[in-house]
Amino acid sequence: MKYFGTDGIRGHVNSKNINGNMFFKFGLAAGKYFTNLKKKKQTAIIAKDTRLSGYALEPAIVSGLASAGMHVYTLGPLPTNGLAMLTKSMNANLGIMITASHNSFYDNGLKLFGPDGLKLSDKIQKKIENLIDIKVDSHFSNPKLLGRVKRLETGNDEYLKILKKKIPRNFKLKNMKIVLDCANGAGYKSAPKMIKSLGAKLIVIGNKPNGFNINENCGSTFPNKIQKTVKKHNADLGISLDGDADRVIMCDEKGSIIDGDQIIAALAIQWNKKKILKGGVVGTLMSNYGLEKFFIRKKIKFLRAKVGDRYVKEIMQKKKFNLGGEQSGHIILGKFATTGDGLLVALEVIQALNKKTKASNFFNVFEKTPQILKNIKIKNDNILKKSSVKSSIKIAKKLIINQGRILVRKSGTEAKIRIMGESNNKELLKKCIRIITKTIK
């Protein structure tokens, strides 16, 4: 698609698609699409993470939506799943999250949700894209039909009310010491408030956003921060969110980092024992092969989706599975949510630990296949179409055949090529990664 990637729209602020002018057009096009569905006025709600650029981009998209005749509620900083949940509970037609997730402050973007709390399908996003490129004047509403705009300060409280309904009333954390890294992002208010309300002794880091420090040496992309803090304070568990709090990476009491694959495996075993696991588990092309082998041994169905939690959710819906996610920590608990929620996943894990089970015993339930992940910054978006690059990938895959696998893809959220390789033959794996890396560079 022209504007939308694997997870909404994302890029550098004040360049290409991420600027006030384009956000006005996005708002106008989205507003036009939804107001065309029914004659009466539609409602949109908007939340954001803590980037400074959010304060420049939000008014632009609000103006576009209101100009098309949509009523708009702005909620301020709020986790992505909070926005998804409130889109559904408020009966809004559209939920818009202004965020660039785990990216640095200089990026921003949009994630769009429908009235069911699900991310908009490719089909709907394509229809909105088509409207973006039509003459702007044709989308304006009659002056009498302009939308109204209102700020709501209760977004985080309403989100926590919904979360509390999803956990047992007698669930308490009085005997637990927890380290929480909020990534200086959207979860900096709600996550500490929720965990403290359950009685845990809480050490909070990454909860002082200044517009520039979101994901900066903190959060789920820098889990060594919780690793060090857990050891320093002899904590029972570490929880690390990302910029919009839809990812979680964890750390056990020994300081071992627990990625999304290990969290999914541990939860799958728990849910299977409780007989609440439906169908099986959905991972992605990036999920560790060790996870797949583990589920085969446990006779739990495992399917792979394209990279992106939206694609995970689509297969979960199609196959009626209720657990899925990504190695990066995007985990969807279909029993409770429509998209990833780092805080919700952490609470589900803690419930299992609350019976004096150590985190190190709960996690690490399967042995990972050695994996190398390589990210290469690019300037040419079409580099994977070059014959030399295609040839290097073909050579690498031929070398590792029957001993592992290689996956090369363009990131849907950044200007990078992502190379993932897995094999128990580490030297061969390194050689294959070098072949591809050298050609791309």
VEXFI-676614 format. One record per residue: x, y, z negated of N, C-alpha, C in turn; residue in one letter. Coordinates in steps of 0.05 Angstrom, whole numbers, plus 32768, in hexadecimal, padded with zeros to 4 digits. Example, Ala and Ser with C-alpha at 12.3 -4.5 7.8 and 13.67 -1.06 7.14 Angstrom:
81087F8E7F6480F67FA67F6481087FBE7F64A;81017FD37F7281117FEB7F71810280017F63S;
***
This chain:
80117FE88000800080008000801280198000M;8005802F800780158048800B801D80557FF0K;800B80557FDC801180627FC38013804F7FABY;8002803B7FAA800180297F93801680127F95F;8022800C7F7F80357FF67F7E802A7FDF7F6EG;803B7FCF7F6080327FB77F5280237FBF7F38T;80277FD87F2F80197FE17F1680137FFE7F18D;800080057F2A7FF880217F2E800B80307F3FG;800F804A7F398020805C7F48803780647F35I;804F80657F3E8065806C7F2D807D80787F3CR;808B808A7F3080A380967F3E80AE80AD7F2EG;80C280BA7F3A80CE80D27F2E80BB80E97F2DH;80BB80F87F1780A9810F7F1580B281257F28V;809F81337F3380A381497F4680B181417F60N;80AD81287F6780B7811E7F8180A2810B7F8DS;80A0810A7FA7808E80F87FB5807280F97FAAK;806980E47F9C804D80E27F94804780EB7F77N;805C80F07F68805980F77F4C805D81157F47I;804881247F4E804981417F4A802C814B7F48N;802981647F3F800E816F7F3B7FFD816E7F53G;800881747F6A7FF981747F837FED81597F89N;7FFE81447F887FF581297F8E7FE2811E7F79M;7FE681257F5F7FD4811C7F4A7FB981297F4DF;7FB881417F577F9E814E7F5C7F90813D7F72F;7F9F81367F877F9381267F9D7F8A810A7F93K;7F9B80FE7F827F9380E47F777F7980E67F68F;7F7780FB7F577F5F80FF7F477F4781057F59G;7F4A81157F6D7F35811C7F7F7F2B81037F8FL;7F3E80F37F987F3780DA7FA77F2A80C67F95A;7F3480C27F7D7F2880AF7F6B7F0C80B87F63A;7F0A80D27F5E7EF080DD7F577EDC80DA7F6DG;7EE580DE7F867ED380DB7F9D7ECA80BE7FA0K;7EDD80AC7F9C7ED6808F7F9F7EC080887F8BY;7EC4808F7F727EB180877F5D7E9780967F5EF;7E9780AF7F667E7E80BE7F687E6E80B57F80T;7E7C80A97F947E6E809F7FAB7E5E80857FA5N;7E6680787F8F7E59805E7F887E3C80627F7EL;7E3880787F707E1D807F7F667E18809D7F69K;7DFF80A47F697DF880C17F6C7DFE80D07F53K;7DFA80C47F3B7DFE80D37F237E1C80D67F1DK;7E2280E97F0B7E3E80EF7F057E4B80D77EF7K;7E6580D37EFD7E7580BE7EF17E8780C97EDCQ;7E9380B77ECB7EA480C07EB67EBF80B37EB8T;7ED580C37EB37EF080B87EB37EFC80BF7E97A;7F0D80AD7E8D7F1C80B47E757F3980B27E7BI;7F4980C37E6F7F6680C57E757F7680C47E5CI;7F8A80B37E5B7F9E80B27E457FBA80B47E52A;7FCE80B77E417FE980B97E4B7FFD80B07E37K;801680AD7E3F802B80A77E2C803780C27E23D;805080C27E1A805B80DB7E0D806E80EA7E1ET;806F80E57E38808180F47E4A807981117E4CR;808C81237E4D8087813F7E51807781447E6AL;807D81357E7F807081397E99805281337E98S;804981247E84802D811E7E82801C81377E7FG;8028814B7E72801981647E6E801781757E87Y;8028816F7E9B8026817D7EB58014816E7EC8A;801481537EC6800581437ED97FE8813F7ED1L;7FE3813E7EB77FC781397EAD7FB4814E7EB7E;7FBA81687EB47FA7817D7EBD7FA1817B7EDBP;7FB581727EEA7FB181707F077F9D815A7F0EA;7FA081437F027F8D812D7F087F7181327EFCI;7F7181407EE57F5781487EDA7F48815B7EEDV;7F57816E7EF87F4B81817F0B7F4081737F23S;7F4F815F7F2D7F4581507F457F2C81407F3FG;7F2B81337F287F1381237F217EFB81357F1DL;7EFF814B7F0E7EE8815E7F097EDF816B7F23A;7EF281717F357EEA817D7F4F7ED9816B7F60S;7EDD81507F5B7ECD813D7F6A7EB381377F5CA;7EAF81427F447E95813F7F377E95812B7F20G;7EAD81227F177EAE810F7F017EB2811E7EE6M;7EA481147ED17EA9811E7EB67EC281107EADH;7ED2811F7E9D7EEC81157E957EF081187E77V;7EFA81037E697F0281057E4D7F2080FF7E4CY;7F2F81117E3F7F4C810D7E3C7F5181047E1FT;7F6280F07E1C7F6680E37E017F8280E87DF6L;7F9480F37E057FB080F77DFB7FBF80DD7DFBG;7FD680DC7DEC7FE680C47DEB7FD780AC7DDFP;7FD780967DEE7FC8807E7DE67FD480667DF5L;7FD7804E7DE87FE080377DF77FCF80307E0FP;7FDB80247E237FCC801D7E3B7FB4800C7E36T;7FB77FF77E257F9F7FE77E207F8A7FF57E10N;7F9280097E007F7F801A7DF27F6D80287E07G;7F7A80337E1C7F6C80407E317F59802C7E3FL;7F6380147E457F527FFF7E527F3A7FF87E41A;7F3F7FF57E277F297FED7E147F1480047E13M;7F1D801D7E117F0B80337E0F7EFC80397E29L;7F0880337E407EFA80357E597EE180247E59T;7EE4800C7E4E7ECE7FFA7E4C7EBA80027E37K;7EC480087E1E7EB2800F7E087EA380297E0CS;7EAF803C7E1A7EA280567E1F7E9180557E39M;7E90803E7E467E80803C7E5F7E8A804F7E74N;7EA480547E757EAF80657E897EB180567EA4A;7EB180647EB97EB480587ED47ED180547EDBN;7EE280647ECF7EFF80647ED67F10806B7EBEL;7F25805C7EBA7F3980627EA67F5380677EB3G;7F61807D7EAC7F7A80847EB87F8F80877EA3I;7FA580777EA57FBB80797E927FD280867EA1M;7FDB809D7E977FF280AC7EA2800B80A27E94I;801A80917EA2803280857E968044807A7EABT;805D80777EA4807080677EB4807B80507EA4A;806A80477E908070802F7E81808C802F7E74S;809D801D7E7C80B780197E7080CD802B7E7DH;80C5803A7E9280D9804C7E9F80E180637E8EN;80F780717E96810180887E8880EE80A07E8BS;80F380B57E7B80E180CC7E7980DD80DA7E94F;80F280D97EA680F080E87EBF80DD80DB7ED4Y;80D280C37ECD80BE80B77EDE80A380BA7ED1D;808E80B77EE2807380B67ED8806180A87EEDN;804880A47EE6803780977EF9801B80937EEEG;800B80827EFB7FEF807D7EF47FE9805F7EF4L;7FD980577EE07FCD803D7EE07FAF80417EDFK;7FA080347EF17F8380387EF37F7380207EEBL;7F5E80257EDA7F4D80107ED07F3080157ED8F;7F227FFF7EDD7F0580017EE37EF47FFF7ECBG;7EDA80007ECD7EC780007EB77EC87FE77EA6P;7ED37FD17EB17ED67FB87EA37EF07FB67E93D;7F007FCC7E947F197FCC7E867F307FBE7E95G;7F2A7FB57EAD7F3E7FA87EBD7F4C7FBC7ED0L;7F657FB77ED77F737FC87EEA7F657FC67F05K;7F637FDC7F137F557FDC7F2D7F637FC97F40L;7F537FBC7F507F5D7FA87F647F6B7FB77F7BS;7F7B7FA77F8A7F887FB37FA17F737FBE7FB5D;7F5C7FB17FB77F477FBA7FC97F3D7FD57FC2K;7F387FDA7FA97F2E7FF57FA07F44800A7FA2I;7F5C80027F9A7F7380157F9D7F77801D7FBAQ;7F73800A7FCC7F7780107FE97F6180257FF2K;7F4980227FE87F3380347FEF7F3A80507FE4K;7F4580527FCC7F4C806C7FC17F6380787FD1I;7F7680677FD97F8D80707FE97F82807D8003E;7F6F807080107F64807A80297F5880968025N;7F4B809A800E7F3F80B480087F5380CA8003L;7F6B80C27FF87F8080D57FF27F8980E4800CI;7F8A80D580217F9480E0803A7F8080EF804BD;7F6680EF80427F5280FE80507F52811B8047I;7F49812D80597F4A814A80537F3D814F8038K;7F4C815E80277F448163800B7F29816F8008V;7F22818280197F09819180177EF1817F8017D;7EF3816880257EDB815780277ED48148800DS;7EE6814A7FF97EE1813C7FE07ED5814E7FCAH;7ED581687FCF7ECC817B7FBA7EAE81787FB6F;7EA581797F9D7E8881787F977E7C81937F99S;7E6281947F997E5381AD7F977E5A81BB7F7CN;7E5E81D57F7B7E6581E37F627E5381DB7F4BP;7E3981D67F507E2781CE7F3B7E2C81B27F30K;7E3B81A27F407E4081867F387E5C81817F2FL;7E6B81967F297E8681927F1E7E8581837F04L;7E9B81737EFF7E9C81637EE67EA481757ECEG;7E9C816C7EB67EA5817A7E9E7EBD816B7E92R;7ECD81797E837EE6816E7E787EE681727E5AV;7EEC815D7E4B7EEB815F7E2D7F03814F7E22K;7F10815A7E0D7F26814D7DFF7F1A813E7DE7R;7F2281247DE47F1B81147DCD7F34810D7DBDL;7F3381127DA37F4A810E7D927F4880F37D84E;7F3480E47D897F2F80CB7D797F3780B17D88T;7F4580B47D9E7F4C809D7DAF7F5B80877DA0G;7F70808E7D917F7F807A7D837F6F806C7D6DN;7F5E807B7D5F7F4D80707D4A7F39805C7D56D;7F2D80647D6C7F1A80527D797F2780397D83E;7F3F803B7D8E7F4F80247D977F5480117D80Y;7F5D801C7D697F62800B7D527F497FFE7D47L;7F33800B7D487F197FFF7D407F137FE67D50K;7F187FE87D6A7F137FD17D7C7F277FBA7D75I;7F417FC27D717F547FAD7D6A7F4D7F9F7D50L;7F457FAE7D3C7F3F7FA17D227F287F8D7D24K;7F167F917D377F007F7E7D3B7F0A7F637D46K;7F237F647D517F2E7F4C7D5E7F3F7F3B7D4CK;7F437F447D337F547F357D207F437F2E7D08I;7F497F187CFA7F3A7F107CE27F397F267CCDP;7F237F297CBF7F207F3D7CAA7F347F3A7C93R;7F3B7F217C8D7F4C7F1B7C777F6A7F1B7C7FN;7F707F247C977F8B7F247CA17F9B7F3B7C94F;7FB07F337C847FC07F477C767FDE7F407C79K;7FEF7F557C76800B7F517C7A801C7F5A7C62L;80117F577C4B801E7F627C32803A7F567C2DK;803F7F3E7C3680597F317C30806C7F337C48N;80667F447C5B80777F457C7380867F607C75M;809F7F5E7C7E80AE7F767C8480B37F767CA3K;80A97F8B7CAF80A97F8C7CCD80B77FA57CD7I;80C77FA17CEC80D47FB87CFA80C37FBD7D13V;80BC7FD67D1880AB7FDD7D2F80B97FF37D3FL;80BF7FEE7D5880CA80027D6A80B4800B7D7ED;80AC80247D7C8096802E7D8D80A0803B7DA7C;80BA80397DAD80C580437DC680C180617DCAA;80BB80707DB580B4808C7DB7809E80907DCCN;808C807D7DCD8077807D7DE2805B807E7DD7G;804980737DE8802C80767DE3802280687DCAA;803180557DBF802880477DA8803280527D8EG;803F806A7D8E804C80747D768039807B7D60Y;802080807D66800C80857D517FFD806C7D48K;7FF2805E7D5C7FE080487D567FEE802F7D4BS;800580287D558012800F7D4D801B80107D2FA;802980257D26803080267D09801880287CF7P;800380377D007FEB80397CF07FDD801E7CECK;7FDC800E7D017FCF7FF47D007FDE7FE17CEDM;7FF87FDF7CF180087FCC7CE280097FD47CC4I;800C7FEE7CBF800B7FF87CA37FF17FF27C95K;7FDB7FF47CA47FC07FF07C997FBD7FD37C90S;7FCD7FC17C9B7FCB7FA47C947FDD7F9D7C7CL;7FEC7FB27C727FFB7FAE7C5A80187FA67C5DG;80237FA67C75803F7F9E7C7980527FB47C70A;806A7FAC7C68807F7FBF7C63808B7FC57C7EK;80897FDD7C87808F7FE47CA380A77FF77CA5L;80BA7FF07CB780D080017CBE80CA800A7CDBI;80C580237CDF80BE802D7CFA80D5803C7D07V;80DB80367D2080EE80457D2F80E1804C7D4AI;80ED805F7D5880E280677D7280C680727D70G;80C180827D5B80A6808D7D5780A780AC7D56N;80BB80B87D6280BD80D57D6280C180DF7D7FK;80AC80DD7D8F80AE80E57DAB80B281037DAEP;80C3810B7DC180C881287DC680C3812F7DE4N;80B8811C7DF380B381217E0F80C881167E21G;80E081117E1680F781087E26810280ED7E1DF;80FD80E57E04810A80CD7DF880FA80B47DFAN;80E480B47E0A80D5809B7E0E80E680867E1BI;80E7806E7E1080F780577E198115805C7E19N;811E80727E0D813B80797E0E814A80697DF8E;815880557E01816780437DEE815580397DD8N;813D80337DDE812A80297DCA8114801A7DD9C;8102800D7DCA80EC7FFF7DD780F37FE47DE2G;80E07FD87DF180E37FBD7DFA80FA7FB87E0ES;81037FCD7E1B811A7FCB7E2E81357FCD7E20T;81347FD47E06814C7FD57DF581477FC77DDBF;81427FAD7DDC813B7F9E7DC481517F9B7DAFP;816A7FA27DB7817F7FA17DA3817B7FB57D8CN;81697FC87D9181637FDC7D7C81547FCE7D65K;813F7FBE7D6C81317FAF7D5681437F997D4BI;81537F8E7D5C81657F787D5381777F827D3CQ;81837F997D4081957FA57D2B81857FAD7D12K;816D7FB97D17815E7FC37D0081527FAC7CF0T;814A7F967CFD81407F7F7CEE81567F747CDCV;816E7F717CE781857F677CD7818B7F7A7CC0K;818B7F947CC581927FA87CB1817F7FA77C99K;81657FA37C9F81517FA47C8A81477F897C81H;81547F747C8B814B7F587C85812D7F557C89N;81247F5E7CA081077F5D7CA680FF7F417CB0A;80E57F3C7CAF80DB7F227CB880D77F217CD6D;80D47F397CE280CC7F397CFF80D27F557D0AL;80D97F567D2480DB7F6F7D3280C87F707D4AG;80BC7F887D4E80A97F8C7D6380B27FA47D73I;80B57FA07D8D80BE7FB67D9E80AB7FBB7DB6S;809E7FD27DB6808B7FD97DCC80997FE87DE2L;808C7FEC7DF880977FFD7E0D808880187E0ED;808E80297E21808380447E22806580477E21G;805780347E2D803980367E2C802E801F7E1BD;803F80117E0C80377FFD7DF880287FE67E03A;802B7FDF7E1D801E7FC77E2880317FB07E29D;804B7FB47E21805E7F9F7E2080677F9B7E03R;80717F837DFD807D7F7E7DE380947F6A7DE6V;80AA7F717DDA80C17F5E7DD680C57F5C7DB8I;80CB7F457DAE80CD7F417D9180E87F377D88M;80EC7F357D6E81067F2D7D6381007F1D7D49C;810C7F067D4681077EF67D2E81197F007D17D;81167EF37CFF81247EFD7CE781427EF97CE9E;814B7EE87CFC81687EE47D0081747EF87D14K;81637F087D21816D7F1B7D34816C7F117D51G;81607EFA7D56815E7EEF7D7181477EFD7D80S;814D7F077D9881397F147DA981267F007DB5I;810C7F067DB380F77EF57DBE80E97F037DD5I;80EC7EF87DEE80E07F057E0580C47EFB7E09D;80B77F067E1F809B7EFF7E2480977EE27E29G;80A97ED47E3680A67EB77E3B80A47EA77E21D;80B67EAE7E0E80B67EA07DF4809C7EA67DE4Q;80937EBF7DE6807A7EC67DD780637EB77DE3I;80617EB67DFE804B7EA87E0B804B7E8A7E04I;80637E7E7E0480657E617DFD805B7E5C7DE1A;80647E6D7DCE805C7E697DB2803E7E6D7DAEA;80337E817DBB80167E867DB880067E707DC6L;80107E667DDC80027E507DEA80007E377DD9A;80157E317DCA80157E1A7DB880017E1E7DA2I;80017E367D967FEE7E3D7D807FD17E3B7D8AQ;7FCC7E487DA17FB17E487DAC7FA87E2C7DB4W;7FBA7E1C7DBE7FB47E017DC67FAC7DF07DADN;7FBB7DF47D977FB57DE67D7E7F997DEE7D74K;7F937E087D767F797E127D6C7F627E0D7D80K;7F6A7E027D977F577DFC7DAD7F497E157DB7K;7F587E2B7DB87F4D7E447DC47F5B7E4B7DDEI;7F6F7E3B7DE67F7D7E3F7E007F6B7E357E16L;7F637E467E297F517E3E7E3E7F617E3A7E58K;7F5E7E237E647F6A7E1E7E7F7F877E1A7E7EG;7F977E2E7E777FB47E2C7E777FC07E477E74G;7FD87E4B7E807FE77E647E7D7FF07E6D7E98V;7FEF7E887E9C7FF87E947EB580127EA37EAFV;80277E9D7EBE80407EAD7EBD80447EBB7ED7G;805D7EC27EDD80637ECF7EF7807A7EC17F04T;80827ECA7F1C80997EC07F2A80B27EC37F1AL;80B27ED67F0780C97EDC7EF680CA7ECB7EDDM;80B57EBD7ED680B47EAD7EBE80CA7E987EBFS;80D77E937EA880EE7E807EA680E57E647EADN;80F67E567EBC80EF7E3A7EC480EC7E287EABY;80FB7E2F7E9680F97E207E7D80DD7E217E72G;80CF7E387E7680B47E3A7E6C80A17E277E7CL;80A67E267E9680957E147EA780997DF77E9EE;80B27DEF7E9A80B87DD37E9280AC7DCD7E77K;80AC7DE17E6580A17DDE7E4A80837DD87E4CF;80757DE87E5C80587DE47E5F80527DC97E6CF;80637DC07E7E805F7DA57E8B80607D907E75I;80747D927E6380777D7E7E4D805F7D7F7E3BR;80557D977E36803E7D9A7E2380237D957E31K;80247D8F7E4B800C7D8A7E5B7FF97DA27E5AK;80057DBA7E5C7FF67DD37E5E7FFA7DDE7E7AI;7FE47DE37E887FE57DED7EA37FF47E087EA4K;80057E0C7EB880147E257EBB80147E2D7ED8F;800B7E467EDD800B7E517EF8801C7E6A7EF9L;80277E707F1180377E887F1580287E9C7F26R;80287EB57F1E801D7ECB7F2E80337EDC7F39A;802C7EEE7F4B803F7F037F5380477F147F3BK;805E7F217F3C80677F317F2680547F497F22V;804B7F4E7F0A80387F637F0480217F587EF4G;801C7F647EDD80077F597ECB7FEB7F597ED8D;7FE77F6B7EEB7FCD7F6C7EFA7FC97F527F09R;7FDE7F477F157FDC7F2E7F247FD97F167F11Y;7FE57F187EFA7FE27F047EE57FC47F027EDDV;7FB97F1A7ED87F9D7F1B7ECF7F8A7F117EE5K;7F907F177EFE7F7F7F0D7F147F7D7EEF7F15E;7F947EE17F117F947EC47F117F877EBA7EF8I;7F8B7EC77EE17F7E7EBF7EC87F607EBF7ECCM;7F567ED47ED97F397ED67EDE7F2F7EC17EF1Q;7F3E7EBD7F067F367EAA7F1B7F357E8D7F10K;7F497E867F007F4C7E6B7EF57F3F7E687ED9K;7F357E7E7ECE7F297E7F7EB47F3D7E767E9EK;7F567E807EA07F6A7E7C7E8C7F687E947E79F;7F717E917E607F707EA87E4D7F8A7EB07E41N;7FA07EA77E4D7FBB7EAF7E447FCE7EB17E5CL;7FDC7EC77E5D7FEF7ECB7E7380017EE37E6EG;80167EE57E7E80287EFC7E7A80427EF97E87G;80547F0C7E81806E7F0E7E8E80847F0C7E7AE;809B7F057E8480B47F037E7380BA7F1E7E66Q;80B37F347E7480B87F4F7E6B80A87F577E52S;80947F477E4B80847F4D7E3380687F567E39G;80617F587E5280457F5D7E5A80357F437E55H;80267F427E4080187F297E397FFA7F307E36I;7FE97F207E447FCC7F257E447FBF7F0F7E33I;7FB37F177E1D7FA37F057E0D7F867F077E17L;7F7F7EF67E2A7F657EF87E367F4D7EF57E23G;7F527EE97E0C7F3D7EE67DF87F367F027DECK;7F497F157DEE7F457F2F7DE07F487F487DF2F;7F567F457E097F5C7F5E7E187F5D7F587E36A;7F5C7F6E7E467F5C7F6B7E637F777F727E6FT;7F8A7F7C7E5E7FA47F837E687FB87F7F7E51T;7FD27F847E567FE67F807E427FE37F947E2AG;7FE97F8A7E127FE77F9B7DFA7FFC7F917DE6D;80127FA07DE480287F977DD380207F947DB6G;80107FA77DAB80087FA67D907FF57F8E7D8BL;7FE37F897D9C7FD07F737D9A7FDF7F587D9AL;7FF27F557DAC80027F3D7DAE80127F397D94V;801E7F4E7D8A802D7F4D7D71801C7F447D5AA;80037F4E7D587FF17F477D437FE97F297D45L;7FE57F207D5D7FDE7F037D617FF67EF17D58E;800E7EFA7D5E80267EEB7D5580287EEB7D37V;80247F037D2B80277F067D0E80137EF57CFFI;7FFB7EF27D0A7FE77EE17CFD7FF17EC47CFAQ;80007EBB7D0D800C7EA07D0C80227E9F7CF8A;80317EB57CF480477EB67CE2803E7EBB7CC5L;80267EC47CC1801C7ECD7CA7801B7EB67C92N;801D7E9D7C9B801C7E877C8980397E7E7C82K;80497E927C7D80657E8E7C7480767E7E7C88K;806F7E807CA2807F7E747CB780937E897CC1T;80AC7E817CC180C17E947CCB80BF7E977CE9K;80C57EAF7CF280C47EB57D0E80D67EA37D1FA;80ED7E9D7D1481017E8C7D2280F67E6F7D27S;80E47E677D1580D77E4C7D1880BF7E4D7D2BN;80B27E657D2C809B7E687D3D80A27E6A7D5BF;80B87E7A7D6080C17E7F7D7B80D57E697D84F;80E27E6F7D9B80F67E5E7DA780ED7E417DA9N;80D57E3D7DB480C97E237DB680D27E147DCFV;80DF7E227DE280EA7E147DF981067E1E7E00F;81157E0E7E0E81307E157E1581307E237E30E;813A7E3B7E31813A7E4A7E4A814E7E3F7E5EK;81467E407E77815A7E3B7E8D816A7E547E90T;81857E527E9181967E6A7E93818D7E7C7EAAP;81897E957EA5817E7EA87EB8818E7EC17EBAQ;81927ECB7ED2819F7EE57ED6818C7EF87EE4I;81897F0F7ED881787F247EE4818B7F3C7EECL;81897F447F0581997F5A7F0F81887F6E7F1CK;818B7F887F14817C7F9E7F20818F7FB07F2FN;81897FB57F48819A7FC67F59818A7FDE7F63I;81947FF67F5D8187800E7F66818B80117F84K;8176801A7F918176801C7FAF816C80377FB8I;8174803F7FCF816A80577FDC815980507FF4K;815E80398000814F802F8017813A801B800FN;812180238011810B8012800981087FF88019D;81147FF9803181117FE28044812A7FD08045N;813A7FD2803081547FC4803181517FA68032I;813B7F9B802781377F7E802881307F748044L;812A7F87805681247F7F8071813D7F7E8083K;81547F878078816D7F87808881767F6A808CK;817F7F6480A481877F4980AB819E7F3F8099S;81B17F51809281C77F48808181BE7F408065S;81AA7F4F805B819F7F488040818F7F2F8042V;817F7F2C8056816F7F13805A81817EFB805BK;81987EFE806A81AB7EE9806D81B87EE18053S;81C07EF5804281CD7EF0802981BA7EE18016S;81A07EE98016818C7EDB800581897EBE800EI;81887EBA802881857E9F8033819D7E8D802BK;81B57E99802D81CE7E8A802581CD7E828008I;81C67E967FF781C57E917FDA81B07E7C7FD3A;81997E7D7FDF81847E6A7FD9818C7E4D7FE2K;819B7E4C7FF981A47E32800381B97E267FF0K;81CA7E377FE581DF7E2E7FD281D37E227FB9L;81BE7E2F7FAF81B37E277F95819C7E137F97I;81957E0B7FAF817E7DF97FB381817DE07FA2I;816C7DD77F96816B7DBF7F84817A7DC37F6AN;81877DDB7F6681947DE07F4C81897DF87F3EQ;81777E077F4B816C7E1F7F3E815B7E2E7F52G;81577E477F4D81487E587F5F81517E757F5ER;814C7E837F7481537E9F7F7781397EAE7F80I;81347EC57F73811D7ED67F7B81287EF27F7FL;81237EFD7F96812C7F197F9C81137F297FA4V;810E7F3F7F9780F77F4F7F9D80FC7F6D7F98R;80ED7F7D7FA680EE7F9A7FA180DC7FA07F89K;80E67FB07F7680D57FB77F5F80BD7FC77F68S;80A77FC27F5B808E7FD17F61808C7FEA7F51G;809F7FEF7F3E809E80067F2C80B680187F2DT;80CC800F7F3980E4801F7F3B80F2801A7F55E;8105802D7F5C8114802A7F75812B80167F70A;81247FFD7F6D81387FE97F6781317FCE7F75K;81467FBF7F7B81437FA37F8381487F927F6BI;81367F807F65813A7F6E7F4E81417F527F57R;81587F487F4D81617F2D7F54815F7F1C7F3BI;81527F067F3D81507EF37F2781597ED87F30M;816C7ECC7F2181757EB17F2781757E9F7F0FG;816E7E867F13816D7E727EFD817B7E597F05E;818D7E4E7EF3819A7E357EF881AA7E2D7EE0S;81AC7E137EDB81BD7E097EC681DB7E0A7ECEN;81DF7E0D7EE981FA7E107EF382007E2E7EF4N;820C7E387EDE820F7E557EDA82227E627EEFK;82387E537EF5824B7E5E7F08823F7E607F24E;82307E4C7F2C82237E4D7F46820E7E647F46L;82007E677F3081EC7E7C7F2E81F97E987F32L;820F7E9C7F24821E7EB67F2682277EBB7F43K;82307EA67F50823A7EA87F6B82237EB17F7EK;820C7EA47F7B81F57EAB7F8C81EC7EC77F87C;81EB7ED07F6E81E37EEC7F6881F77EFF7F74I;82117EF97F7382267F0B7F7E82227F0E7F9CR;821C7EF87FAA82197EF97FC782047F0D7FCFI;81ED7F0C7FC181D77F1E7FC881DC7F3A7FBFI;81E77F3D7FA781ED7F587F9C82017F677FAET;82167F597FB6822B7F667FC7821F7F707FE1K;820E7F607FED82027F68800781EF7F808004T;81DF7F807FEF81CC7F967FEB81DB7FB07FE5I;81F07FAE7FD481FF7FC67FCD820F7FD17FE5K;
***
